[in-house]
């Protein structure tokens, strides 16, 4: 059971990294000038990473209750799926969203009392 738990945590970490990559891809794929692309291509993942680090990381300075953690993680991943869809990669957004839903169910099913 330990191997399953660590596998789920590893996949969850990869999803976090993918969300940051998606935000960057979305920012650089905007149909705007280069300054806007750089601003959103670097700013969006930076904002998401800071937000995650402050509220959702295991050693967050401002930890939130488990239900708020679930809602905020769902918000970040939903925004990542939306960014993928807006970047004209709808099929990839659907695949990423499906993986997110399955992984969120697994991570909260296996250990509801621990914070990840």
C-alpha positions as a LaTeX table, in Angstrom:
\begin{tabular}{lrrr}
\hline
Residue & $x$ (\AA) & $y$ (\AA) & $z$ (\AA) \\
\hline
Unk1 & 0.00 & 0.00 & 0.00 \\
Unk2 & 2.94 & 2.33 & 0.61 \\
Unk3 & 4.06 & 1.95 & $-3.01$ \\
Unk4 & 0.58 & 2.90 & $-4.22$ \\
Unk5 & 0.54 & 5.97 & $-1.98$ \\
Unk6 & 3.95 & 7.16 & $-3.18$ \\
Unk7 & 2.98 & 6.52 & $-6.79$ \\
Unk8 & $-0.13$ & 8.64 & $-6.35$ \\
Unk9 & 1.91 & 11.41 & $-4.73$ \\
Unk10 & 4.45 & 11.27 & $-7.55$ \\
Unk11 & 1.72 & 11.54 & $-10.19$ \\
Unk12 & 0.20 & 14.44 & $-8.27$ \\
Unk13 & 3.58 & 16.21 & $-8.27$ \\
Unk14 & 3.86 & 15.65 & $-12.02$ \\
Unk15 & 0.38 & 17.15 & $-12.44$ \\
Unk16 & 1.53 & 20.25 & $-10.55$ \\
Unk17 & 4.52 & 20.60 & $-12.86$ \\
Unk18 & 2.30 & 20.05 & $-15.91$ \\
Unk19 & $-0.06$ & 22.77 & $-14.71$ \\
Unk20 & 2.86 & 25.21 & $-14.52$ \\
Unk21 & 3.99 & 24.19 & $-18.00$ \\
Unk22 & 0.43 & 24.64 & $-19.30$ \\
Unk23 & 0.20 & 28.16 & $-17.87$ \\
Unk24 & 3.48 & 29.03 & $-19.54$ \\
Unk25 & 2.40 & 27.49 & $-22.86$ \\
Unk26 & $-0.88$ & 29.40 & $-22.71$ \\
Unk27 & 0.89 & 32.68 & $-22.02$ \\
Unk28 & 3.34 & 32.29 & $-24.88$ \\
Unk29 & 0.62 & 31.17 & $-27.31$ \\
Unk30 & $-1.51$ & 34.30 & $-26.91$ \\
Unk31 & $-2.23$ & 36.27 & $-30.07$ \\
Unk32 & $-0.69$ & 39.46 & $-28.75$ \\
Unk33 & 2.59 & 41.29 & $-28.84$ \\
Unk34 & 5.78 & 39.82 & $-27.51$ \\
Unk35 & 5.61 & 41.86 & $-24.29$ \\
Unk36 & 2.20 & 40.41 & $-23.43$ \\
Unk37 & 3.40 & 36.91 & $-24.29$ \\
Unk38 & 6.43 & 37.26 & $-22.03$ \\
Unk39 & 4.34 & 38.80 & $-19.24$ \\
Unk40 & 1.77 & 35.99 & $-19.23$ \\
Unk41 & 4.18 & 33.23 & $-20.26$ \\
Unk42 & 6.35 & 33.89 & $-17.23$ \\
Unk43 & 3.84 & 35.61 & $-14.93$ \\
Unk44 & 1.03 & 33.05 & $-14.99$ \\
Unk45 & 3.13 & 30.04 & $-13.90$ \\
Unk46 & 5.03 & 32.22 & $-11.44$ \\
Unk47 & 1.77 & 33.39 & $-9.84$ \\
Unk48 & 0.43 & 29.82 & $-9.73$ \\
Unk49 & 3.65 & 28.53 & $-8.14$ \\
Unk50 & 3.68 & 31.27 & $-5.50$ \\
Unk51 & $-0.01$ & 30.70 & $-4.74$ \\
Unk52 & 0.57 & 26.94 & $-4.45$ \\
Unk53 & 3.61 & 27.45 & $-2.24$ \\
Unk54 & 1.84 & 29.84 & 0.13 \\
Unk55 & $-1.42$ & 27.94 & 0.57 \\
Unk56 & $-1.19$ & 24.39 & $-0.77$ \\
Unk57 & 2.33 & 23.06 & $-0.28$ \\
Unk58 & 3.02 & 20.55 & 2.52 \\
Unk59 & 4.98 & 23.18 & 4.49 \\
Unk60 & 2.79 & 26.15 & 3.56 \\
Unk61 & 3.14 & 29.24 & 5.75 \\
Unk62 & $-0.64$ & 29.68 & 5.58 \\
Unk63 & $-2.09$ & 26.15 & 5.51 \\
Unk64 & $-5.76$ & 25.80 & 4.70 \\
Unk65 & $-8.29$ & 23.19 & 5.87 \\
Unk66 & $-8.68$ & 20.03 & 3.82 \\
Unk67 & $-11.89$ & 21.15 & 2.10 \\
Unk68 & $-10.37$ & 24.49 & 1.11 \\
Unk69 & $-7.23$ & 22.68 & $-0.08$ \\
Unk70 & $-9.36$ & 20.48 & $-2.30$ \\
Unk71 & $-11.22$ & 23.48 & $-3.73$ \\
Unk72 & $-8.05$ & 25.50 & $-4.36$ \\
Unk73 & $-6.26$ & 22.56 & $-5.98$ \\
Unk74 & $-9.33$ & 21.96 & $-8.14$ \\
Unk75 & $-9.31$ & 25.63 & $-9.10$ \\
Unk76 & $-5.67$ & 25.56 & $-10.19$ \\
Unk77 & $-6.13$ & 22.39 & $-12.21$ \\
Unk78 & $-9.37$ & 23.67 & $-13.75$ \\
Unk79 & $-7.61$ & 26.85 & $-14.82$ \\
Unk80 & $-4.83$ & 24.73 & $-16.33$ \\
Unk81 & $-7.38$ & 22.68 & $-18.29$ \\
Unk82 & $-9.06$ & 25.88 & $-19.44$ \\
Unk83 & $-5.71$ & 27.33 & $-20.52$ \\
Unk84 & $-5.01$ & 24.18 & $-22.53$ \\
Unk85 & $-8.41$ & 24.41 & $-24.18$ \\
Unk86 & $-7.91$ & 28.09 & $-25.00$ \\
Unk87 & $-4.54$ & 27.22 & $-26.53$ \\
Unk88 & $-6.36$ & 25.19 & $-29.21$ \\
Unk89 & $-5.44$ & 21.85 & $-27.65$ \\
Unk90 & $-8.87$ & 20.63 & $-26.63$ \\
Unk91 & $-8.07$ & 16.93 & $-26.78$ \\
Unk92 & $-5.07$ & 17.40 & $-24.52$ \\
Unk93 & $-7.19$ & 19.48 & $-22.14$ \\
Unk94 & $-9.72$ & 16.65 & $-21.92$ \\
Unk95 & $-6.96$ & 14.08 & $-21.24$ \\
Unk96 & $-5.33$ & 16.27 & $-18.59$ \\
Unk97 & $-8.70$ & 16.97 & $-16.97$ \\
Unk98 & $-9.53$ & 13.27 & $-16.84$ \\
Unk99 & $-6.19$ & 12.48 & $-15.21$ \\
Unk100 & $-6.73$ & 15.30 & $-12.72$ \\
Unk101 & $-10.17$ & 14.04 & $-11.71$ \\
Unk102 & $-8.95$ & 10.45 & $-11.26$ \\
Unk103 & $-5.88$ & 11.57 & $-9.34$ \\
Unk104 & $-7.84$ & 13.93 & $-7.07$ \\
Unk105 & $-10.23$ & 11.10 & $-6.21$ \\
Unk106 & $-7.32$ & 8.76 & $-5.49$ \\
Unk107 & $-5.36$ & 11.22 & $-3.38$ \\
Unk108 & $-8.32$ & 12.04 & $-1.15$ \\
Unk109 & $-9.65$ & 8.49 & $-1.06$ \\
Unk110 & $-6.46$ & 6.83 & 0.19 \\
Unk111 & $-5.72$ & 9.19 & 3.05 \\
Unk112 & $-8.24$ & 11.83 & 3.99 \\
Unk113 & $-6.56$ & 12.80 & 7.25 \\
Unk114 & $-3.09$ & 13.62 & 5.93 \\
Unk115 & $-2.30$ & 16.80 & 4.08 \\
Unk116 & $-0.33$ & 16.33 & 0.92 \\
\hline
\end{tabular}
